[in-house]
């Protein structure tokens, strides 16, 4: 009797499409947010190619024209092409969100690590300092600081990053408090590791999870607060193609019927804020082990 050799089933290899499909199934919110943010990132990178005109190029005889084949989003009160300005505004959106998030992390994460690990008086000093900073309404404090230091992109980024750092300090501190008595920390201490190595090599990778999910949400806040500052006349000023400043300029023309000057930058602002928020919520779904366990 002849034996038939069984053919082993081929192993399923790793594919990027399969990985992407798996992430989409686990968190559709993350996938939608990533697509929205990716579209805005593409626009920001290739704004010069996509835009038919320069962001501050003026056409004195083409003022306040409605959307048409020549000006897809119409023209503003200075005769500038709204489509080109909205496209270039994406650069300022990311130019504010990304550096602000980096500043938040650079300031907030180390403070949270030290406060959570050291405890005692160090913890109290750090927390009370963060409480004082967060006791002021963010928009009011940002308004005062930017008005005092100057209306520039760098100042807006620095102020936003500094104001949001306490959020990451508290997130990281709470994680470190739960981890500092773990076995791997005791082993690191017993092995003679210096404090900086325990903090940044052993604790940080395990304590950064909550902050990772929060980054995108705070980037959305950074874009929104910068647009608010520009809208009330304190942040980045025209003719810089910043969405908040464009909405402020367009608000003057809504009553007379030129709705497009404020509408299109407003839609862009809502879109990028929505994308960052969805991305942050989706990251929380993917990184939260309790949601993984329950399949939610």
C-alpha positions in Angstrom: 0.0 0.0 0.0 1.5 3.3 -1.1 1.7 6.1 1.4 0.7 9.5 0.2 3.0 12.2 1.5 1.1 15.0 3.0 2.0 18.5 1.8 2.3 21.0 4.5 0.1 24.0 4.2 2.1 27.1 3.1 2.7 29.6 5.9 1.0 32.9 5.5 3.7 35.5 5.1 3.7 39.1 6.2 2.1 41.5 3.7 1.6 45.2 4.1 -1.9 44.9 2.7 -2.8 42.3 5.2 -1.4 44.3 8.0 -3.3 47.4 6.9 -6.5 45.4 6.6 -6.1 44.0 10.1 -5.5 47.5 11.5 -8.6 48.8 9.7 -10.7 46.0 11.1 -9.5 46.6 14.6 -9.9 50.3 14.4 -11.8 51.9 11.5 -11.5 55.2 13.3 -7.7 55.1 13.1 -7.8 54.2 9.4 -10.2 57.1 8.6 -8.1 59.5 10.6 -4.9 58.4 9.0 -6.4 58.9 5.5 -7.6 62.4 6.3 -4.2 63.4 7.9 -2.4 61.7 5.0 -4.4 63.8 2.5 -3.5 67.0 4.3 0.1 66.0 4.6 0.2 65.3 0.8 -1.3 68.7 0.2 1.2 70.4 2.5 4.2 68.7 0.8 3.1 69.3 -2.7 1.3 72.7 -2.3 3.6 74.4 -4.8 2.7 71.8 -7.4 -1.0 71.6 -6.7 -1.5 75.4 -6.4 -2.0 77.2 -9.7 -0.8 80.5 -8.2 1.5 81.7 -5.4 -0.1 82.0 -1.9 0.4 85.7 -1.8 0.2 86.4 -5.6 -2.3 89.2 -6.2 -4.6 90.0 -9.1 -5.8 93.6 -8.4 -8.6 93.4 -11.0 -9.9 90.0 -9.8 -11.1 90.9 -6.3 -13.8 88.9 -4.5 -14.6 86.7 -7.5 -16.8 83.7 -6.8 -15.6 80.1 -7.4 -15.0 79.6 -11.1 -12.8 77.7 -13.5 -10.1 80.4 -13.1 -10.3 80.6 -9.3 -11.6 77.3 -8.0 -12.3 78.6 -4.5 -12.8 82.2 -5.6 -10.6 85.2 -4.8 -10.3 87.2 -1.6 -10.4 90.9 -0.8 -6.8 91.4 -2.0 -7.3 89.5 -5.3 -5.5 86.4 -4.1 -6.5 82.9 -5.2 -8.3 81.2 -2.3 -7.5 77.7 -3.6 -3.8 78.3 -3.6 -3.9 79.9 -0.2 -5.9 77.1 1.4 -3.5 74.5 -0.1 -0.5 76.4 1.4 -2.3 76.8 4.7 -1.9 73.0 5.2 1.8 73.7 5.6 1.2 76.1 8.5 -1.2 73.5 10.0 1.5 70.9 10.2 4.2 73.6 10.9 2.3 74.4 14.1 1.1 71.0 15.1 4.3 68.9 14.7 6.8 71.3 16.5 4.2 72.0 19.2 3.8 68.2 19.8 7.6 67.8 20.0 7.9 70.6 22.6 5.1 69.1 24.6 6.9 65.8 24.7 10.4 67.2 25.3 9.1 69.1 28.3 6.3 67.0 29.7 7.7 63.4 29.4 11.0 63.9 31.3 9.1 65.8 34.1 6.6 63.0 34.3 9.3 60.3 34.5 11.2 62.1 37.3 8.1 63.0 39.3 6.7 59.5 39.1 9.9 57.7 39.9 11.3 60.0 42.6 8.0 60.7 44.3 7.9 62.7 47.6 8.9 66.4 47.4 10.1 66.2 43.8 6.7 64.8 42.8 4.8 67.5 44.7 6.9 70.4 43.3 6.4 69.2 39.7 2.7 68.6 40.1 2.0 71.9 41.8 4.0 73.7 39.1 1.9 72.0 36.4 -1.3 72.8 38.3 -0.4 76.5 38.4 0.3 76.5 34.7 -3.0 74.7 33.9 -5.1 76.9 36.3 -5.2 79.7 33.7 -7.6 79.3 30.7 -5.3 78.2 27.8 -6.7 80.6 25.3 -6.3 83.6 27.7 -2.8 82.7 28.7 -1.8 82.0 25.1 -3.3 85.3 24.0 -1.4 87.2 26.7 2.0 85.5 26.0 1.8 85.8 22.2 0.7 89.5 22.5 3.7 90.2 24.8 6.3 88.2 22.9 5.3 88.9 19.3 3.0 87.6 16.6 5.3 85.1 14.9 5.1 81.4 14.0 7.9 80.5 16.4 6.3 82.3 19.3 2.9 80.7 18.7 4.5 77.2 18.5 6.5 77.8 21.7 3.5 79.0 23.6 1.2 76.2 22.5 3.9 73.5 23.3 4.6 74.9 26.7 1.0 75.2 27.7 0.2 71.6 26.8 3.3 70.0 28.4 1.5 69.4 31.8 -0.9 67.0 30.1 2.0 64.7 29.1 3.6 65.1 32.5 0.6 63.8 34.3 0.0 61.0 31.8 3.6 59.7 32.1 3.7 60.2 35.8 0.6 58.0 36.3 2.1 55.2 34.2 5.5 55.4 36.1 3.7 55.2 39.5 2.2 51.9 38.4 5.5 50.6 37.0 8.2 51.7 39.4 7.6 48.8 41.8 7.6 46.2 39.0 10.1 43.4 38.8 12.0 44.7 35.8 12.6 48.0 37.6 13.8 46.2 40.7 16.1 44.1 38.6 17.5 47.2 36.8 18.2 48.9 40.2 19.8 45.7 41.5 22.0 45.5 38.4 23.5 48.9 39.2 21.8 50.9 36.4 22.0 54.7 36.9 18.8 56.6 37.4 18.8 58.1 33.9 19.1 54.6 32.3 16.2 53.3 34.5 14.0 56.2 33.5 14.7 56.4 29.7 15.6 52.8 28.9 13.4 50.7 31.2 10.5 53.0 32.2 10.0 55.2 29.2 9.1 52.5 26.6 6.5 51.1 29.0 5.1 54.5 30.1 4.8 56.3 26.8 1.8 54.3 25.5 -0.9 56.7 26.8 1.1 59.7 25.6 1.4 58.2 22.1 -2.4 58.1 21.7 -2.7 61.7 23.1 -0.2 63.2 20.7 -2.6 63.4 17.7 -5.4 64.8 19.9 -3.1 67.6 21.2 -1.9 68.3 17.7 -5.5 69.0 16.8 -5.7 71.3 19.7 -2.6 73.1 18.6 -4.0 73.8 15.1 -7.3 75.0 16.6 -5.7 77.3 19.2 -3.3 78.8 16.6 -6.3 79.5 14.3 -8.2 81.0 17.2 -5.3 83.3 18.0 -5.0 84.4 14.3 -8.8 84.9 14.1 -8.8 87.4 17.0 -5.8 89.2 15.5 -3.0 88.0 17.9 -1.5 85.1 16.1 -0.1 84.8 12.6 -1.2 87.7 10.5 -2.3 88.2 6.8 -1.1 87.9 4.1 0.4 84.7 5.5 -1.8 81.8 4.3 -2.9 80.7 7.7 -6.4 79.4 8.0 -7.4 81.3 11.1 -6.2 84.6 9.6 -8.0 83.8 6.3 -11.3 83.1 8.2 -10.9 86.4 10.0 -10.5 88.2 6.7 -13.4 86.3 5.2 -15.7 87.1 8.1 -15.8 90.7 7.0 -17.3 89.7 3.6 -20.0 87.2 4.7 -22.6 89.9 5.3 -22.1 91.2 1.7 -22.5 87.7 0.3 -18.8 86.7 -0.4 -19.1 83.5 1.6 -16.3 81.6 -0.1 -13.5 83.7 1.5 -14.3 82.2 5.0 -15.9 78.9 4.0 -13.0 77.1 2.4 -10.3 77.7 5.0 -12.9 76.9 7.6 -13.7 73.6 6.0 -9.9 72.8 5.8 -9.5 73.7 9.5 -12.4 71.5 10.5 -11.0 68.7 8.3 -7.5 68.6 9.7 -8.8 68.9 13.3 -11.2 66.0 12.7 -8.5 63.9 11.2 -6.1 64.4 14.1 -8.8 63.6 16.6 -9.9 60.4 14.8 -6.2 59.4 14.5 -5.8 59.9 18.3 -8.9 57.9 19.2 -7.9 55.1 16.8 -4.4 54.9 18.3 -6.1 54.6 21.8 -8.1 51.7 20.4 -5.0 50.0 19.1 -2.7 50.6 22.1 -5.2 49.9 24.9 -4.7 46.3 25.9 -8.1 46.1 27.6 -9.8 47.0 24.2 -7.6 44.4 22.5 -8.7 41.7 25.0 -12.4 42.5 24.6 -12.2 43.0 20.9 -13.7 46.5 21.1 
